[in-house]
Amino acid sequence: MNALFPALRGRADRVALRFGAAPATAETLTYGELARAAGDLAVRLAGAARVAVWATPTARTAVAVVGALLAGVPVVPLNPRTGERELAHILADSEPVLLLAGAGDELPPTVTGLPRLDVPTRVESFTPVPAAVADGPGPVDPESTALIVYTSGTTGPPKGVLLSRRAVAASLDALAEAWSWTADDVLVHGLPLFHVHGLVLGILGPLRRGGEVRHLGAFSAEGVARELGSGGTMLFGVPTMYHRLADALPDDPALAGAMAGARLLVSGSAALPVHDHERIAAATGRTVVERYGMSETLMNTSVRPGGPPRPGTVGTPLPGVEVRLVEEDGSVLDASDGETVGEVQVRGPNLFSGYLNRPEATAEAFDGGPAGGWFRTGDMAVRESDGAIRLVGRKATDLIKSGGYKIGAGEIENALLDHPGVREAAVTGEPDPDLGERIVAWVVPADPSDPPADGELADHVARLLAPHKRPRTVRLLDELPRNDLGKVLKKRLPRG
């Protein structure tokens, strides 16, 4: 049927997708049903230049994306929570000819001018195809665009990341090799489906292997316990999800048993605090595997299952992926001391093809040019003695130059989270006439009525790390601003 999804030719009665908060009310599709629904849609979409998908956490989204990819039509996943201005920018930039959505989806006025096709999961329910779509699917070039995923736009309007079919396949196959991911695995997650983590890894990954996806609809500890306890083998989540699981574990033996029985617990999209690693390991006897990727690169590195626990690192490069650390002057760092900070640059078949309509931004993103060059990730990291990569933050927001030292915000955040009085923490740098930049800690206290004192937290960090890494200022918040994947939005922190 298609090189991306060889499993669609396999066992028709095998469950492929299950979406919903409980099995009794969940929507389930076998591989046979998915092949018929997506295949029918593929014929109807053939010849379309580009389609957008209203990416709700439903089986319809999976059918829409798979159907478009079978037809060789690029997909623009749309976050249903995107604001009107950003949504208008994405639609104007990507110019889809059609919007695929569910029959019951209420769409904002921003998309009303775009032809719409409702996508049920049974082939007999399809409505007539709009005139914008021609007939007749043709051969599909592996270098052609599969997905256009938009960046968060923290430094300007969101950019469309062009992900080829080759990049998607290469990244998923590298993960399969690293994680021994097979058709026997049953993946559980509650991730959104408009981004790489939830859509590419969480839906296309299992479908490429021939395994099963159980999407929770809405994430909950109860859902995780139920699905892992009834045959689930893998759990994908972001740090905020694992933090909630760590909070729930002491009082939930069913959850602890279910997580202990899982083959693989994976966290991504942001760094998982060491404190949460330790709490989960203590309650379940299992370690959480971290991996590192981004929209432009898909997956770069991973901790390997079965090895020693590596809290705080994202492991070593995946098969076929090259990773190097580079100084500000462009020189390549050879240090493996766990201290010397450099920017992560990546090269391999997992890389994106460029930014849509942004040739200058594409050229600037690569050292050596897009054709075979190294992608500048903007992430800062150190390399441990065994070759494992430890991220310390983003170059733009998390690299702090204080008193002649280059300091990563991530390790200070982990140290703060190790204090019993801290529930959440973020660290930034602010101009300082003496130090160049001073370290500022933004803290959500565990007990708002009795927060830890500034000096107490500074001493705590200095004792765990080094005196020059202690925060000079501590600011208390009720909560940290986060995006849909749980990443802290540091540019939205109030300035003192």
SULURBEL-V669443 format. One record per backbone hydrogen bond with DSSP energy under -1.0 kcal/mol. NH is the residue of the N-H (numbers start at 1). CO is the residue of the C=O. E is the energy in kcal/mol with one decimal. If there is no record, write none. Layout:
BEGIN
NH CO E
NH CO E
END
This chain:
BEGIN
8 5 -1.7
9 6 -1.8
10 7 -1.9
16 29 -2.6
17 29 -2.1
18 213 -1.6
19 27 -2.5
20 215 -2.0
25 22 -1.2
27 19 -3.0
29 17 -2.5
31 14 -2.6
32 12 -2.5
34 30 -2.7
35 31 -2.6
36 32 -2.0
37 33 -2.6
38 34 -3.0
39 35 -1.9
40 36 -2.4
41 37 -2.0
42 38 -2.4
43 39 -1.8
44 40 -1.5
45 41 -1.7
46 42 -1.3
48 45 -2.5
51 74 -2.4
52 98 -2.8
53 76 -2.2
54 100 -2.8
55 53 -1.3
55 78 -1.7
56 54 -2.1
58 56 -2.3
62 58 -1.2
63 59 -2.5
64 60 -2.7
65 61 -2.5
66 62 -2.6
67 63 -2.8
68 64 -2.2
69 65 -2.4
70 66 -2.4
71 67 -1.5
73 68 -2.8
75 146 -2.1
76 51 -2.4
78 53 -3.0
82 79 -2.1
87 83 -2.7
88 84 -2.5
89 85 -1.9
90 86 -2.4
91 87 -2.4
92 88 -2.3
93 89 -2.4
94 90 -2.6
95 91 -2.1
97 50 -2.9
99 115 -2.8
100 52 -3.1
101 117 -1.9
105 102 -1.6
111 108 -1.7
112 109 -1.4
114 111 -1.9
117 99 -2.8
119 101 -3.0
125 122 -1.8
126 123 -1.3
133 130 -1.7
144 141 -2.0
146 163 -3.1
147 163 -1.8
148 75 -2.7
149 161 -1.8
151 159 -2.4
156 153 -1.0
161 149 -2.8
162 354 -2.6
163 147 -2.8
165 144 -2.1
166 142 -2.4
168 164 -2.1
169 165 -2.4
170 166 -2.6
171 167 -2.4
172 168 -2.3
173 169 -2.4
174 170 -2.0
175 171 -2.1
176 172 -2.1
177 173 -1.9
178 174 -2.3
179 175 -2.8
181 176 -1.6
185 182 -1.5
187 212 -2.9
188 234 -2.6
189 214 -1.8
199 195 -2.4
201 196 -2.2
202 197 -1.5
203 199 -1.4
204 199 -2.5
205 200 -1.5
207 203 -1.8
208 204 -2.1
209 205 -1.6
210 206 -2.1
211 206 -2.2
212 185 -1.8
213 16 -2.1
214 187 -3.2
215 18 -2.8
216 189 -2.6
218 216 -2.0
224 220 -2.1
225 221 -2.5
226 222 -2.4
227 223 -2.6
228 224 -2.6
229 225 -1.6
232 227 -2.1
233 186 -2.4
234 186 -2.0
235 264 -2.2
236 188 -2.0
237 266 -1.7
241 238 -1.0
242 238 -1.9
243 239 -2.6
244 240 -1.7
245 241 -2.1
246 242 -2.7
247 243 -2.1
248 244 -1.9
249 245 -2.1
251 248 -1.1
252 249 -1.6
256 252 -2.2
257 253 -2.4
258 254 -2.3
259 255 -2.7
260 256 -2.1
261 257 -1.4
263 233 -1.8
264 233 -1.9
266 235 -3.1
267 289 -2.6
268 237 -1.7
277 273 -1.9
278 274 -2.6
279 275 -2.1
280 276 -2.4
281 277 -2.5
282 278 -2.3
283 279 -1.7
284 280 -2.2
285 281 -2.3
289 265 -3.4
291 267 -1.3
292 301 -2.1
294 298 -1.6
298 294 -2.2
300 292 -3.3
301 292 -1.4
302 316 -2.0
303 290 -2.3
307 304 -1.3
313 310 -2.0
314 389 -3.0
316 302 -1.5
318 300 -2.8
321 318 -2.3
322 347 -3.2
324 345 -2.4
326 343 -2.0
327 331 -3.4
330 327 -1.8
333 325 -3.0
338 383 -2.1
342 381 -2.4
343 326 -2.8
344 379 -3.2
345 324 -2.8
346 375 -1.8
347 322 -2.2
351 348 -1.4
352 296 -2.6
353 162 -3.0
356 160 -3.0
358 355 -1.9
362 358 -2.2
363 359 -2.4
364 360 -2.3
365 361 -1.2
366 363 -1.1
367 374 -3.5
372 370 -1.4
373 369 -1.1
374 367 -2.5
375 346 -3.2
376 365 -3.3
377 344 -2.0
380 393 -3.8
381 342 -2.6
382 390 -2.3
384 388 -3.1
387 384 -2.0
389 315 -2.8
390 382 -2.8
392 380 -3.0
393 380 -1.1
395 378 -4.1
398 394 -3.0
400 407 -3.1
402 405 -1.8
403 435 -2.6
405 402 -1.8
407 400 -3.0
409 398 -2.3
410 392 -2.6
413 409 -2.3
414 410 -2.1
415 411 -1.7
416 412 -2.5
417 413 -2.3
419 416 -1.9
422 419 -1.9
423 444 -2.8
424 444 -1.6
426 442 -2.1
428 440 -2.3
430 438 -1.9
432 436 -1.6
436 432 -2.0
438 430 -2.9
440 428 -3.0
441 473 -3.0
442 426 -3.5
443 475 -2.8
444 424 -2.6
446 421 -2.1
450 447 -2.1
457 453 -2.0
458 454 -2.4
459 455 -2.5
460 456 -1.9
461 457 -2.3
462 458 -2.5
463 459 -2.1
464 460 -1.7
465 461 -3.0
469 466 -1.9
470 467 -1.5
472 439 -2.4
473 439 -1.5
475 441 -3.2
477 443 -2.4
483 487 -1.9
486 483 -1.9
489 481 -2.9
490 488 -1.2
492 489 -1.7
493 490 -1.6
END
